Amino acid sequence: MNIPDLSRAHWRKSSHSSGNGACVEIAETSDLIAVRDSKDPAGPKLVFTAPAWEAFTAGVRDGEFDLG
C-alpha cells in the first residue's frame, strides 16, 4: 500500500474521546483512513483501506478487542 502524504490532512477527533487526553484522531483521504494519537501528532499513524476500516470498527462495536 502506498502511504499518502498526510502533512495537509484534516484530522478530526473521535466523538468518543474523553477529556483526559486519551484521544484518537482520524483523517480520510480519497481511498484510505489514517489514525493517530492526538497527543503525538508527529508520531506514527495507522493507515487502513476503507474495507479494513469498516471491519475494524465493526470489531470494536462487537467487543472483539475488549480486554476484560
ROVO-914367 format. One record per residue: x, y, z of N, C-alpha, C in turn; residue in three letters. Coordinates in steps of 0.001 Angstrom, whole numbers, plus 524288, in hexadecimal, padded with zeros to 5 digits. Example, Ala and Ser with C-alpha at 12.3 -4.5 7.8 and 13.67 -1.06 7.14 Angstrom:
residues 2
833867E9C681E788300C7EE6C81E78833907F31C81E78Ala;832327F73681BA8835667FBDC81BE4832648001E81EBESer;
END
This chain:
residues 68
8034B7FB6F8000080000800008000080379804D080000Met;80232808837FCAA804FE80D777FCA1802A881103800CDAsn;805FA812B8804688042F816208089D8040B81BBC8068AIle;7FF9681E58806DF7FF3A823AB804D4802078278D80859Pro;8033482C1980623805548306880935800E98327980CA4Asp;8017E83210811B87FD68833B0815597FE7F838FC817DALeu;8026E83BC6815DC803F0840BE818487FFA9844E2817D5Ser;7FC3784476814037F7FB84844813677F2A2845DB81486Arg;7F2AC84150816DC7EDBB83EA1817FA7EA94841A981BFEAla;7E57C8415F81B857E1F1843B881F597E0A683F8A82368His;7E2E38400F828027E22983C4282C357DD8583DD182F83Trp;7DA61839FD831057D60C83B11834927D61B8372083905Arg;7D4A58391483D8F7D4CC835F4842517CFF68327F842A8Lys;7D0A882DE9844C97CC5282A4F845917C83B82CB58492ESer;7C35582BCD847F67BF2682DB984B5D7BF0682AC585088Ser;7C1D88266A850E07C2148235A855B17C6D0824BD8590AHis;7C9E4828948575F7CE7882A2885A657CCCD82CCB85F67Ser;7CFD182BD38636F7CE9F82E3E8687D7D21A832FD86946Ser;7D141835BD86D7A7D45783A5F86EA67D9808393387142Gly;7DAEB8342C871CA7DFB7832D1874967E47C8325D8710BAsn;7E401833E886C1A7E86B833C2868857E90682EAA86599Gly;7E5C182AD5866AF7E600825C8863EE7E2988262385F12Ala;7E47B828EE85B2A7E15582A078568E7E3B58279F851A0Cys;7E03D8261784E3C7E1B282410849217DF9E827D784515Val;7E2B0828DB8410C7E10282C2D83CBE7E1488290F837B2Glu;7DDC082A528340D7DDF1827CE82EF27DE0682BF482AAEIle;7E02982A6A8263E7E02382DAB8218C7DECF82A1981CFCAla;7DB7D82BF48198E7D9F6828E9814FE7DC6C82B3F81020Glu;7DEB6827E080CF17E09A82978807D07DCBB8273C803DDThr;7DE088276A7FEFD7DA60825897FB057D8FF81FC67FBBASer;7DCAC81C987FD847DB86817017FE007DDCE81472802E6Asp;7DFE7817998067C7E2348157880B437E05D8188181006Leu;7E09B815F5814827DF69818708197F7E446817F781CE1Ile;7E62581C6581EE47EAC381C778223C7E91381D91827D8Ala;7EBD381B3C82B907EA9C81BCE831257EF9E81D47833FDVal;7EF2D820E8837B87F3B78227783AD77F20C823B384062Arg;7F5D7823E6843DD7F51C8257A8494E7F55B82B6F84977Asp;7F15482DF984B807F135833B084B837F5878361984ED4Ser;7F79D833318529C7FBE28353D855DB801138354A852F3Lys;801648327A84E9A806448320784BAE8052C8329C845D0Asp;803898374F8441A8020A837FC83EA780670836E383ABEPro;80B4E8377183C5980FA78365D838CC8114D830A283905Ala;80EE782DAF83C89810588283883D4480E20824A783912Gly;80E6381F9C83A0380CAA81BD18361E806C381C0E8352DPro;8054E81A78830897FFD881A3082F047FEA2814BD82D07Lys;7F9E1812FB82E057F7F280E2982BB17F4BE80FAE826EELeu;7F55380CCA822AF7F26980DF881DEE7EF638092481C50Val;7EA52809DA81B697E6CA80599819FC7E46E8069F8149EPhe;7E35B80282811B77DFF98030680D317DA6D803A580F56Thr;7D6DD8057680C1F7D1788062180DF07CF13800F980FD7Ala;7CFAA7FC9780CFC7CD737F7AD80EEF7CFFE7F5DC81410Pro;7D5167F6A8814A37D7BF7F523819757D5EB7F88381E05Ala;7D50A7FD9081D177D31180110821267CD9B7FF6A822D6Trp;7CA4D7FE2381F147C5037FC5E820547C5257F76382399Glu;7C8927F3BD8223B7C90F7EEE38253A7CB1D7EFFE82ABAAla;7CEF07F37382B2A7D11D7F4D48304C7CCFA7F75D833BFPhe;7CA3B7FB53831BA7C6567FDF9834F27C1CF7FA5283659Thr;7C06D7F6C3832E47BC657F2E28342B7BE407EF628389EAla;7C33C7EDD4838807C5737EAAE83CB27C57E7ED90841E0Gly;7C6A07F29F841BD7C67C7F5C6846897C0F57F5E7848B4Val;7BD2A7F704845547B7B27F738847157B5DE7F2018494BArg;7B7C47EDB6847117B6227E87A848CC7B9207E68284D8BAsp;7BCE47E99A84F857BFDD7E8008541E7C4457E446852FEGly;7C5B17E3BB84E117C9C37E00484C857CF097E12D84F13Glu;7CFFA7E61E8506D7D5117E7938528C7D4E67E8E685856Phe;7D07B7E7C685AEB7D0167E8E8860857D4227E5C48638CAsp;7D6757E83C867697DA967E5B686A7C7D8687E2CD86F2FLeu;7D3B17E3C4870A07D17C7E17A875657CEA67DCB58745DGly;
END
